[in-house]
Amino acid sequence: MYNIYAHYVNNKPVYIGKGKGKRHLDKRSYDDHISIVLYNNITEEKALELETWLINLIGLKNLRNKVIRGAWRLKNSGFKHVDKRFKSS
């Protein structure tokens, strides 16, 4: 199972990620951050969906994320993963 986490610097989100276990505690190039798990114990599909939604909500230009890893679109009865990476506008 996966979790979604955010890294905050000066009370602002600077990174949104997905991972397992204690991935949110991995060392980053910025040491002055606080790591908070936002969602835990979720499927990878749900994790990718939430990660994409949060990055789009905050705006890629406002984060240290380079790309959005999971791009989702609604199709028929559920979500379908789009393989290609893209940057939000």
Kinemage of the C-alpha trace (Angstrom):
@kinemage 1
@onewidth
@group {chain A} dominant
@subgroup {mainchain}
@vectorlist {calphas} color= white
{ca met a 1} P 0.000 0.000 0.000
{ca tyr a 2} L 1.090 3.575 -0.701
{ca asn a 3} L 0.981 6.989 0.887
{ca ile a 4} L 0.896 10.552 -0.382
{ca tyr a 5} L 3.102 13.077 1.359
{ca ala a 6} L 4.024 16.731 1.152
{ca his a 7} L 7.216 18.536 2.029
{ca tyr a 8} L 6.717 21.999 3.491
{ca val a 9} L 9.181 24.883 3.790
{ca asn a 10} L 8.045 27.981 5.689
{ca asn a 11} L 4.503 26.525 5.914
{ca lys a 12} L 4.200 26.236 2.118
{ca pro a 13} L 4.072 22.946 0.203
{ca val a 14} L 7.163 22.558 -1.969
{ca tyr a 15} L 6.936 18.904 -3.009
{ca ile a 16} L 4.154 16.320 -3.407
{ca gly a 17} L 5.127 12.661 -3.575
{ca lys a 18} L 3.931 9.078 -3.394
{ca gly a 19} L 5.726 6.219 -1.774
{ca lys a 20} L 5.719 3.268 0.560
{ca gly a 21} L 6.762 3.059 4.168
{ca lys a 22} L 9.014 5.909 5.243
{ca arg a 23} L 9.850 7.212 1.764
{ca his a 24} L 8.618 10.640 2.810
{ca leu a 25} L 11.610 10.809 5.166
{ca asp a 26} L 14.253 10.251 2.446
{ca lys a 27} L 16.948 12.924 2.351
{ca arg a 28} L 16.337 15.718 -0.154
{ca ser a 29} L 18.533 18.473 -1.543
{ca tyr a 30} L 16.595 20.843 0.701
{ca asp a 31} L 17.072 19.951 4.380
{ca asp a 32} L 14.880 22.668 5.838
{ca his a 33} L 11.589 20.899 5.141
{ca ile a 34} L 8.876 19.272 7.226
{ca ser a 35} L 7.387 16.057 5.827
{ca ile a 36} L 3.703 15.291 6.378
{ca val a 37} L 1.837 12.183 5.219
{ca leu a 38} L -1.478 13.372 3.768
{ca tyr a 39} L -3.010 9.993 2.824
{ca asn a 40} L -1.863 6.526 3.813
{ca asn a 41} L -2.703 2.891 3.188
{ca ile a 42} L -4.091 3.508 -0.307
{ca thr a 43} L -3.713 1.600 -3.570
{ca glu a 44} L -1.131 2.671 -6.130
{ca glu a 45} L -3.925 3.704 -8.513
{ca lys a 46} L -5.499 5.949 -5.872
{ca ala a 47} L -2.066 7.289 -4.890
{ca leu a 48} L -1.272 8.294 -8.487
{ca glu a 49} L -4.692 9.905 -8.805
{ca leu a 50} L -4.271 11.922 -5.588
{ca glu a 51} L -0.668 12.892 -6.368
{ca thr a 52} L -1.724 14.223 -9.770
{ca trp a 53} L -4.714 16.068 -8.321
{ca leu a 54} L -2.655 17.734 -5.580
{ca ile a 55} L 0.121 18.793 -7.965
{ca asn a 56} L -2.438 20.288 -10.334
{ca leu a 57} L -4.248 21.990 -7.446
{ca ile a 58} L -1.086 23.631 -6.100
{ca gly a 59} L 0.478 24.143 -9.529
{ca leu a 60} L 3.629 22.496 -10.816
{ca lys a 61} L 5.349 25.893 -11.091
{ca asn a 62} L 4.876 26.355 -7.308
{ca leu a 63} L 6.526 23.026 -6.441
{ca arg a 64} L 9.951 21.425 -6.699
{ca asn a 65} L 8.376 18.522 -8.564
{ca lys a 66} L 9.774 18.370 -12.095
{ca val a 67} L 6.923 16.459 -13.746
{ca ile a 68} L 3.575 14.932 -12.898
{ca arg a 69} L 4.169 11.172 -12.871
{ca gly a 70} L 0.581 10.014 -13.053
{ca ala a 71} L -1.766 11.731 -15.477
{ca trp a 72} L -5.374 10.589 -15.148
{ca arg a 73} L -8.514 11.005 -17.151
{ca leu a 74} L -11.994 9.730 -16.576
{ca lys a 75} L -13.020 7.055 -19.069
{ca asn a 76} L -16.070 4.804 -18.999
{ca ser a 77} L -16.464 3.477 -15.456
{ca gly a 78} L -13.115 4.449 -13.938
{ca phe a 79} L -9.762 6.133 -14.205
{ca lys a 80} L -7.283 5.166 -16.874
{ca his a 81} L -3.585 5.853 -16.478
{ca val a 82} L -1.898 7.848 -19.218
{ca asp a 83} L 1.691 6.652 -19.602
{ca lys a 84} L 3.394 9.757 -20.900
{ca arg a 85} L 4.809 12.358 -18.563
{ca phe a 86} L 3.680 15.913 -18.973
{ca lys a 87} L 3.974 19.276 -17.337
{ca ser a 88} L 0.898 21.095 -16.161
{ca ser a 89} L 0.136 24.486 -17.574
